Amino acid sequence: MPPSGAPRPPGRPRLAVLVSGRGTNLQAVLDAIEGGRLHAQVVGVFADRDAAALQRVAPGLRWHRAAKAYANRDAFDAELGEAIAATSPDWVVCAGYMRILGDPFIARFSGRLLNIHPSLLPKYRGLRTHARALADGESEHGASVHFVDPELDSGAVVAHAKVPIHPGDDADTLATRVLAVEHPLLVEVLKLAVEGRLAERNATVLLDGHPLFTPLHLTSAGLSPPADPIRQGPE
């Protein structure tokens, strides 16, 4: 059965959140909603295992299945998609969801499916991003929120949050520093989404209806555009 019992204040945009682990990004979203900083509601939390993140919401909002028990990815994704669709979400948010989503699932929620990834995309798609950044001698690292498309971690990037790499860092210390910026980054992007300011068309992010060719950047004041971030096509 899909999650049920979600509070439904009128006019409050609806978020379905996919998780696989502890759920610290989910908690950041819940805290922002509770604190009045994000005008939205979480209508379901969905997991591919009995993840610790599920304990962060009421039982009626939880859905999980053991993905490995299904014949294939499409079979699991089909049941997951039905459960999500039953909550009528405005946005579907992958917040530490570790399974690759299949093409039919992505097509079903295209244009309203976001993911947070621990690197400055397009660098370091996939796993072990912190170790790979260190091995390459990078001076900075960070996190990205992007629209999901069929190619792994390759969808249009909405925003970045950067952190410095310090001498003596290892993958764990760097991961901790990146996680600290993931939380505000995800919340700030979701603010744009639920305010109706964010969309995706032809693999391009639209902000207030205009193409965003360079990702926004997280600052202490929120998301800021880089120099000349929004422009129309060629004159």
N, C-alpha and C positions, 0 to 999 in steps of 0.2 A: 504494500500500500504506500502511496505517496505521503509525505508529511502532511499533517492537518493541524488545525487549531492555531494557525498563524494570526496574530492580530492584524487587522486590516483598516487602519485609519484612512478615511477618505482622502484621495489625492496624494497619498504617500507612495512614491515609486517602490517597486518590488524587486528584491535581489534574491537570486538563488546562488548559493555559494558552494563550490566544490572543494573538498579538502582530502588530504591523505595522512596528515601528521598531527602535530600538536595544536595547530590552529591559532598561532599568534597573530597572523594577519586577519583572520576572522575576528579575533578579539578586538583588534584595532578598529574594525568596522563597527562592531557592536558598541564599543565605547564611544565612537564618534556619533552614533545614532542616539545613544543614551544621553550624551552631553549636548545634544542639540546642534552639533556641527555638521551632521549629515542628515538631510531630510529624506529618509528612506526607511524601509523595513526589510528585514531578512525573513523571507517566507519559507525557506527550506535550506538545510545544510545536507549535502550529499557526499558520500564517501565510498571508495572502492574497497574498504576494509573497516573494521571496528576501530576507527581512529580516535585518538584522545580528543581531537577537536570537537567531536560530536557532543561531548559533555559540557561544552560551553553554551549550549542552547537547550531549551525545554524539550522533553521527549517527543512531543508532537511535531517538532520541526526537524527531527532526525530521520535520515534514510541512509542505509548502507547495505551493501551486498558484498560478498567475497568474489571479486572479479575473477579470480583464478578458478572458480567453480563453473564458469561459463565455457561453452564450447569454443568461443572465439571472441575477439574484441567487439565485433559488430553486435553480437548477441547481448553482451553486457551493455554496450552503449545504447542499444534500442530500449532496454528496460530503464536505464538511467534517464534517457531522453523523455520517456513517457512520464516518469515520476516528476521530472523538472517541469515539463509542460503543464502538468496538473496544477502546479502552483501559480500559473500565469505570470511568470516573471517578466519584468521590463528589461533586466540585465542578468546575465549569467556570468559569474565571477570565479575564475580558477585561482584560489588563494592557497598555494601549496598543494595543488593536485598533481600527483606524480605519474599518472597514466597518460599515455598518448591517446588523444581523442581521434576517432575515425572520421573519415570524410562525411558520411551521412549525418553524424551528430553535428559536426561543424556547420554543414549546410543548413541544418534545421534551425540553428540559433545564430546564423551569420549576421554580422552587423551589430550584435548585442552580446558578444562573447569576448570577455577580456581575461587576460592572464598577467600575473606578476612573475617576473623572471629575475634571478639574481645575477645579472650581468648588464653591461651597457650594450645592449643589442644595437647592431647586428653582431657584435663580438660575442663569442662563447655561448653559442646555442647549446642546448642539451645539458648534460650533467657535469659535475666537478668543475664548476665555473671558477671557484675561488682558487683552487690549486692550479688551474690552467693559467689564470691571470698572473699568479706569482711566478710560475715557470717561465712565462714570457717576459718577465721583467717589467710589467706595467707599472706606471706611477699612480694610476687611479683605477677604480673599479666602481661597482654600484649595482643599481637595479633598474628595471624597465617595466612599464605597463604597456601592453600591446594588444591589438585585436588578434584573435586566433584565426589562422587560416590552415589549410591542409598540410603545409610544410612546417616542420618542427621549429617553433620559436622564430618564425620568419614573418609574421603578420606586421601590419603597419604599427609603428611605435608611437604612442601618445606622449609619453614623458619618461625622463630619466631622473635618477637621483644619484649623485656621485659622492664617493668617499675617497680619501687619499689612501695609498698603500704605504705603510711605514716600514722602515728597516726593522727586520726581526719579525715581521708578520708571518704567521703560518695560516693555513687554510681555516683553522678554527677562529683565530682572532679576527681575520678578515670577514668571515661569515657573520660574526657577531656585530661588527661595524655595519655591514650591509643590511642586516636584518633591522637595525635601528632606523634606517631610512626607508626600508620597504613599507613600514606601517604608515607613516604620513604620506608617502607617495601614493599608495593605493587609495587612501581616503580622499586625497585631493583630486585624483582622477575620477573617482566615483562621484564627487561633487559635480564635476562638469557633466558627467553622464546623466545623473538624475535631474539636473537642471535643464536637460534637453539641449545642451550646448555641444555635445559630442556625437559624432557619427562616423561611419566608414563607407566609402564608395570607391570601387575600382582600386582596391588596395591602397587607398589614400585616406588618412585621417582628415575629417572635416571638423573644424572648430568654429562655432557660430556660423556655419554654412560655408566657410572658406577653407581651401586646402591648407593643411599644415605640413610643410615640407621638411621641417626640422623639429625634432621632439622638444616639447616643453621641458624645463628644468626645475627641480624642486629647490627652493630657497627657504630661508627662515620665514619669509612672508607668504609662502605657498608656492604655487606654480607660476613661473615667469617665462615669457617667450625669449628665445635667443634673438639676436639682431635680425630684424626683418623676417620673422618666422612665418607670417601668413601673407601669401601673395596670390593673386590670381594667376592664371596661366599666361603664356606669352601674349603681349599686346597685339 
